[in-house]
Amino acid sequence: MNAIDPNHSYQPLFQDTGGVRVNAMNVFLNVTSQQTVHALVGECASRVTLGAALATNNRRLWRCGLASSMDIGNKIDFPFFFRPTPNDNQQGAHFAASMSWRAMNVIAVADPYGQSLSATFSTAADQLSVSLYSLQQYLPGTTDFIVNLETILASESKIILFFGLPSDAKLILRRAKAKGMVADRVWVGTHTMYNYLDNSATETDRCLADGMLFSTLRGDHSTPQYQTLRSQHLAQYPSRPESLVSGFALTYYDCLLALANGFNKMTTLYSDAAVQTHSYPATVVDFLVPFNGTTGSLTFLPTGSDVRECQIMTIYNNSARVAHVMTPSGSVDKLADPIFYGDSTAIPVDRPPVAIVFLSVVGY
């Protein structure tokens, strides 16, 4: 950050909120009352970010996070929030259509994240003639998903979209297996499933994800920024796995780079005194600068979201690999065959075959 913006010296203060909204608010109030804070990085979950981001408005503090809810793209309510990732867009329906799936179910957490994804998917599905057989929602903290699963089972659609957190997925998949809804179904998740394998302590839970697909940000690790970070990480932590320099960690790092680029620009435009006192009239469009980060080239929309390709990962045998790439326009390119449950690369049907009975009526 200091290399990008030589006008300032940056000092990150790390605070653990545990992903809980009230903790995030308390941390924000405590830290900003004791320290001179110019920006914040985090949270990850939309349900936590919404309230925390609103609280930063009066103090004119820039906030960069990974929350993907469409609501946070509203620059009237969230004028200082931006993210180095796309928002909850409609690409899931485009991917489903590319697989020739026309009948699907959704099970989603009833929070801003799940509701945003459900709404955008429903809109796109209607445009692409993809039928949504059922939309099941559950409250955060739910542990009993029997009714949701029985409704999905009765629909006969074999494609299930999951919009929630890995901890929820683990409980849902356990109960789905008991109902025979793992081996003969396709589960499709979002970027939150990137950490499912790491967050599952038992081999049984990890095996439940065999055949699952999930979408995530497509990163470009050829940038000098990534190579520098990787080299520094390996030099300082030689015994730690290189896989730590990937996923969500890189997007948070890019948040820091975006802030350094933005503050450097603001100092040039308005002076250091204006930056120090938060007294400059910049919008998020004025603040953000396109740059090469650790995840690739970042270019921001007026909503503060990045424009980026996504990729579809396939989980099998305790690992995840890239199967498809989706462009922002919705086109889908296959890089490898996804592996479904049972070690099959054949694309499953979205509904069981329907027997057609021909009746012959004979008059006497």
Number of C-alpha atoms within 10 A of each C-alpha: 17 14 11 15 18 11 14 16 10 13 9 10 9 7 11 9 17 10 15 14 19 14 16 21 18 13 16 18 14 11 13 14 10 8 9 10 17 18 18 20 20 20 24 17 22 24 20 23 28 20 14 23 25 15 16 22 16 7 12 17 18 24 24 28 22 23 27 26 23 21 17 26 21 13 16 8 14 22 24 24 29 29 26 29 27 23 22 23 18 20 22 25 25 22 20 21 17 15 14 14 22 21 23 25 23 25 22 25 23 18 18 21 23 24 19 22 26 24 15 17 23 20 14 17 23 12 11 14 13 21 15 18 19 18 17 19 19 18 10 14 9 11 12 12 18 13 10 18 19 13 15 23 17 10 16 16 23 22 24 24 23 26 26 26 22 22 15 19 21 19 15 20 19 15 18 21 13 9 13 11 20 21 14 15 23 25 23 23 24 22 22 20 26 21 14 19 20 12 14 15 10 9 11 10 18 20 16 22 27 24 27 24 25 24 24 22 22 19 21 13 15 11 15 13 16 23 13 11 15 19 13 12 16 14 10 10 11 11 8 11 10 13 8 12 17 15 17 19 12 19 23 21 19 25 23 20 22 26 24 24 21 20 24 23 17 20 18 11 14 14 14 16 11 14 17 15 11 15 12 16 11 15 13 20 15 13 19 24 20 13 15 18 24 28 26 20 16 20 17 21 14 15 19 28 23 19 17 21 18 22 24 29 28 24 28 22 15 13 13 19 17 20 19 19 22 22 15 14 10 18 13 21 15 14 13 14 15 24 23 24 23 11 12 12 13 10 14 18 18 20 16 10 7 6 6 6 6 6 6 6 6 5 4 3
